[in-house]
Amino acid sequence: MKVLVTGTAGFIGAALVLKLLGRGDTVVGVDNHNDYYDPQLKADRLARFANHERYSHCKVDLADRFAMERVFADYKPQRVVNLAAQAGVRYSLENPMAYIDSNIVGFMNILEGCRHHGVEHLVYASSSSVYGANTTMPFSVHHNVDHPLSLYAASKKANELMAHTYSHLYQLPTTGLRFFTVYGPWGRPDMALFKFTKAILAGETIQVFNHGNHRRDFTYVDDIVEGVVRVLDHSAEPNVKWESAKPDPGSSRAPWRVFNIGNSRPVQLMDYIAALEIALGKKARMELLPLQPGDVPDTFADVGDLVEQFQYRPSTSVEVGIGRFVEWYRGYYQC
């Protein structure tokens, strides 16, 4: 199978490419190599498979309409996984236009490419951030998600709506995956685990928001990738039981679905830090701060639909996942 994957120099994208190549797929990768964080880390992720005989790389910005049209026309992918996006809740407060360019304009170009080139299935990254002001736990795809708390969250919700439109109008099967706090080796330097590890090893103080009173459904990257692959292999189908008088937010009479992918075992942030301290063999110095604008206090994934449809549930504990991250970090940075 030929799969177009966007964001292949990114954290999840690079891990997905390795998984797809490992099982025999042909992969076309797209990434713009921006400098949102260390470009060398992106280059090193990519170097692990850049010369693979079944991998082709396109240094292209998703928001470049004509360049994306050429990618679809030249490579003619059967299936598409869109992981490229401007990430980060807090950064969306500082640079909102970046989210419109990448997450809205870029996603539109993906939809148009899929529509015009007969793509069998589009799988795209959404986010647990779409749950916004909702506090009903665990978060379910059958809950209403109309109250985002950041532009990042709003852009991901917009992706789900845009995908539904194309599923309805053009019968394009689309599946959105709401990722819950992904972590692991080769992760992003702007995320808490990376920042905490760097600061603790340097003997610096870590900033802990909401005075540590966060619960997060931390999900190991390999578990995320396994879920993506399982979903990719089974195109979204219409829900024949969907009722317009009682519309289910998680499905449709169009070939459109959304699923949560999370560990479904929320962990207190202070317990997460404690697991990191054990893995590093060093205590953290903490500065406790108020809740940041745009953040939600807790996340908790209901993965019942994922289990029912794909017989899959993420299972890596934070102790195991953090241990693997620390092992990678020390090796990569030689510290």
N, C-alpha and C positions, 0 to 999 in steps of 0.2 A: 504494500500500500504506500502511496506517495502522500506525505503529510506536510503541509505548510505550517510551521510553528513560528509565531512572532515572539520577540523578546528572548532570543536564544543565547544572548550574552548575559541574560539576567539569571537570578537565583533559581527560580522554578523552571524557567525555560531551558536552561542548560541541563538540569537534571532530567527533564522530560526527553530531551534529544538523546541523551545517553541510553535511556530506557527503550526508546523507539528503535534506535540503531541496533541495540542489543538483541532485539527480537526479529530483526530483518527488514524493518521498514526503510523506505527512502525518505529523507527529510530535507526540506527546503527551509532554511532559516532566514529570518528577517530581524534586524536590530539596527537602531540608529547610533548606538555607541555614545549616547550623550554623557555629559559629565555631572549628572545629578549626584553621583558618588564616584569613587576612584575608578577611572577607566582601566587601570592596570588589572584590577580584580576581574573586570568584565572580560578583558583580553585573555587572562589566564583561565577563566572558565571555558571560554570558547576554544582555547588551544587544545583542550582534551579531546576534541573531536573534529576540529576544523579541517583536517586532512583526510578524514574518513571517506572512503570511496563512494558511500551512499549519502554523503552530506554536501549540500551546496549552500553557500552563504551570500546573502544580499545585504549590503550596508545601505539601508533605506529607512527613511522616516515614514511612519504610518500615515502621517498627515499629508504626505506628498502624493496627491491623487494620481498623477500620471506615472510616477515611479511604481506605485502599487498596482496600477493597471498592467504595467509591463511584467511585473512579477507573476501575476495570475496568468497572463497570456503566454509567457515563456515557459512556465513550469507546469501549468495545468494540474494543480493538486486535486486529489480525490477528497481529502478531508483537511480541515483547518482547525488549529488550536491557537486562539488569540490570547497571549499572555503579556504582550507588550502594553505598557500603560505608564502614565505618570503616577507613581505610588506615593503613599504617605499622607496621613490626615493632617499633621501639623504643617507640612510644607504647602498644603493647599490654601492655608491662610496667608502665606507669604507670596505665592506665585500662582494665583488662580488661573491665569490664561494658559499656563502649561497643561492644565487638566482639560481644558476645552480642546486644545490642539491635538493632544494625544488620545484622550479618552473618548471624545465625542467625534471630532473630524476623522481621526484615525480609525475609529470603529466603523464609521460610516463607509470609509473606503474598503474595509474588510467585508462588510455586508454587500456592497456593490460588486466586489470581486467574486464573492461566492455566488451571487445571483446570476451573473453573466457568464460564469464558467462552469456551471453544472456541479458545484461542490455538493457532495453527498451529506455532509454533516459539519456544522460549525459548533465547536465547543469554545467557550470563552470564560475568562476569569471575571467573576463578580467578587463580592466581598461581604464579610459579616458586618461591615460598616453600614450596609443598607438598612439594618434594623434600627439604627438611629435612636429615637426617643422611646422606642418600644422597650418595656421592661418585663414583659411576660417571658418567663424562662421555662424550658429551654426555647431558644429561637427556632421557629418552624417556618418552612417555606409556605405554609398555609396561613401565616400571619400577614396582616397588612403592613407594608413598609413604605409609607408615604410621608415620613417625618425624619429625613436625613439631618445630621448635625454638622456635616462638613460638605464642602464642594466635592471632595473626593467621593464621598458616599453618594451624593447626588449624581455624579457622573456614572457611577456603577449601576445605580438604579435606572438611569437613562439608557444604558446599554441593554438592560433587560427589556425595556419597553421598545427600543429600536429593533431588537432581535425579534420580539413578538410580532411587530408589524411586518417584517420580512417573512416570517414563518406563515403568517396569515395571508399576505398578498401573493407570495411566490412559492408557497409550500416548501420553503427552505427549512430543513430540520435544524434547530438550534437548541443548545443546552448551555445554560449559565451555571457556573459553579461558585458558590459563595464560600471562599476560603476563610478559615479561622486562624489568625495569628500563626503564620508559617515560620518555622525556625529550623536550623540545622546547618551542616557544613556548607561552605561557599555562600553563606547568607549575606544579607544586605547590611552595610556598615551603619545605616541610619536607624536600624532597629535596636530594640532594647538589649537583647542578648549580646549583640556585637559591642554596643557602647559600654555595657556593664563589664564585659570581659576585659576590654581594653583598659578601662579606668581602674579596675581592681588590680590588674597586673602591674599597672604603673603607680599604684598606691594613691590614686586620686579618688575624690568623692563622687559617688554616683547620685544622680538626681532621680528621686522616686516620687512619681506624681500621685495625686489623690491620697497622699500620706500613706501609700502602700496598700490602700483599700481597694485594689483592683482584683477581679477574678477574670482570668483569660483562659479560653479554650485553646491552649497552645497545641499546634499540630505539626508533627515532624514532616519534613519535606518529602521523604520517601513515601510516606502514607498519602500525601497529596498527589504525588505523581502516579501512584498505583490507582488512585481514584480517577484521575484524569484519563488514563489509558482505558480503564474499564468503561467509562462513559463514552469515550471516543469511538469505541468499537460497536456501540449500539445506538444507532440514530434515534433522535427524539421522535416520538409518535404522538398522534392526537390522543387526548383522553376522551374516549367515547362516552364516558359518564358525566362529562363536564356540563354544567347547567348555567345558562346565561342569567337566570333569575337568582341563582346563588353562586356567583362566580368564584372558583377556587383560585387564589393568587399564585399557586405553585404549578398549575398546569393549564391546559387550554384545549379547545377543539382544533387548534392549529398544532403542527408538529413542533411544539415548544415546551421546554421544561426548565425548571431551576432546582438545584439540589444544594444542600449544605455539605461541605466536607470539613469536618472538625473532629477532634479527639473525643468529644462528648463527655469529657471529664475536666471541668474547670479547675484551675489551680490558682490559689491565692498568690499574688505577685511576690509577697514576702517569702513564701515557700519556694517559689521559682528561684529567687535570689539565693536562698539557703542551699538549694541543689547546686547552683553555680559555685557557691563558696566551697562546697565539698569537692566538686570536680577540679577546682583550681587549687585547693589546699590553702586558701587565703580568705580572710574575712573582708567584707565590704564596709567601707565608710559611707554612710548615707546622709543625704540632705532630703528631708521630707517636704514636699511641695504640694500646693493645691491641684485639683483637677484641671487639666489643660483644656482650653476651648476646643470644641470639636470631638473630644474624646468621650467614650461611653465607659461607665464604671465596670460593667461586667459583660462577658459574652459566654454563651453556652449553646452548642449546636445540637439540635434534634436531627439525627441522621437516619431516622426511621425509613424515610423514602429511599435513601441511598442503599440501605440494607435490603429493603424489599425488592428494589429493581435490579441491583447488581451484586447482592450477597456479599457486600463489602462494608467493613467498619474499620477506620483507623485505630491503631492499637499501641503505638510506641509510647512508652511512659516518658515523662519529662526527665527523669533521672537518666534513662538510657540515652535519650536524644541530646541532652545537654552534655553528657559525657562524650558523645561522638563529636559534637561541635567543638568542645575544648580540645580534644585530640587533634582535630583538623586545624584549629586556630593556632595552636602551638607549633604545629608542623609548618604551616604556611608562612607564619610570621617569625619562625625560628626564635621563639621566646619561652 
